[in-house]
């Protein structure tokens, strides 16, 4: 059993690597700055077990924290924690902030000084028992190699114009290469390119890389792309990087080597193509021209550029198409361990939408839930205590998202629950179908088909309409159907123009939003409106993707054809239950659905959001 000491366990790379090590037979000591940070990691790893992923509960102490800080002497470790770290066979140094705008002193402390402290630990281990392997995570822009680090002066001189972030990371690379040679231990230097989310569902916790480009595109600042077709942005999936690092840790006889992790240029889009993809997913105009990165850097470094808010340091990651990187060493390792390495192009819309969501929401993570993907829809999922119960699939309405139904989902701890974001809402990419409602229906049907067993389907408002359509198409996949204030008839004609809707949504503020929610009988009283709901909606509408989707969906709901196609058969009316808020003055329940089991509630349209406990109580009475 290998004992691994890892730094940066709470960071983007480190946390994913830690999850990968958790699935394997290692003893791991994790450097964290506080017990509170460790609790975050513990819950994250325990969640992998409770949600049916590989691994066992962290309570077995196979993974344990050591409290310290990269910027402190001897990492600030206590005597007992230091003794534990000195038992390590492998060191994975993935620590350091992902903040390209940090200052000189901070960058020196967290990169260069930290490198000295890590070498001090490595020296002690090498002297006492022998260090099996040192794995250093750096970055693909470092110019140092096994061939040139012996003569560093010319390279160091060339770094004078680089940002403190890049310069100190590169000097840390040099220092650890020098230390490994002096101390004679095997060193693997791993150079990831710009890391993006999981190849499975696109979840991208780090917003400082590709997120900078997503934010700029959302603000319509990428009409002219940096580099155009002559430059590209190397990308790599975070889970592929974590798997690669974990494989290195398993090497029984490692050799010193440098590994570049990036998608091959021939399989990667140019900057123009990449920004065009981002613009499509954000539903803004695609770029029409290009600008030299060198010229753009001067603009961004000026007072005007600082007002724009795009750091000129971000241009450092853009690469000329003629620049090549040595990939043979990494490809040999990938073949040896059967590792994936290509960027999954089909997941890019999910990565872009996830970043878009994170950039407008300050606290996007739903504690206790894992990010997933069902068909084309992003999900929040949690495994319940009763594995025999049908999973509950919650579908939200307009001006809403999966997160808004979390208080309702929390009322069912015994059930496995899945909350979807509809296309173009929350974390899900838009469907880009000509028919807005049909695209939503088909996406939901695909999500339902991804379950191995029939689901209990619960849809609110728009989600109720879509759930009824889905039941008509895949009744065999639906255990029970519950419609909460379903939008089964046309909404107000005032929403018929998508363009006017979008302009109105752009101008919404907290006070006007509350006023409209009351005027449209979404809530009966201002005290019924959860503050978190208002915060969520206003944050969502900062996204041009969500604004346009909401505007077009509201427009589609004014058209009769969105409803006349839904003719409930006897089975649907017999199986479905409808919860109806009698205080809703904007919608009515069509006569053709009156024979379904209907429970009336003295509440307004958004009662699943304002009264989750009462809604859950009635749903239980209806067989959930």
Secondary structure, DSSP 8 states (H G I E B T S, - for coil): -EEEEEE-TTSHHHHHHHHHHHTSSEEEEEEESSHHHHHHHHHHHHHHHHTT-SS--GGGSSEEEEE--TTSGGGG--HHHHHHHTT-SEEEE--S---TT--HHHHIIIIIIHHHHHHHHHHHHHHHT---EEEEE--TT----TTTGGG-HHHHHHTTTS-HHHHHHHHHHHHHHHHHHHHT--EEEEEE-EEES-TTT------SSHHHHHHHHHTT--SEEESGGGEEE-EEEHHHHHHHHHHHHT-TT---EEEEE---GGGS-BHHHHHHHHHHHHTS----EEE-HHHHHHHHTSHHHHHHT--GGGGGGEEETT-----HHHHHHHHHHT---S--GGGHHHHHHHHHHHHH-SS---TT-EEEEETTEEEEEE--S-TTS--EEEE--SS--GGGGHHHHTT-TTS-EEEE--TTSTT------SSHHHHHHHHHHHHHHTSSS-EEEEEETHHHHHHHHHHHH-GGGEEEEEEES---S---GGG--HHHHHHHHHT--HHHHHHHHHHTTSSSSGGGS-HHHHHHHHHHTTSHHHHHHHHHHHHHTTSTHHHHT----HHHHHHEEEEEETT--S----GGGTTSEEEEESS-TTHHHH-HHHHHHHHHHTT-
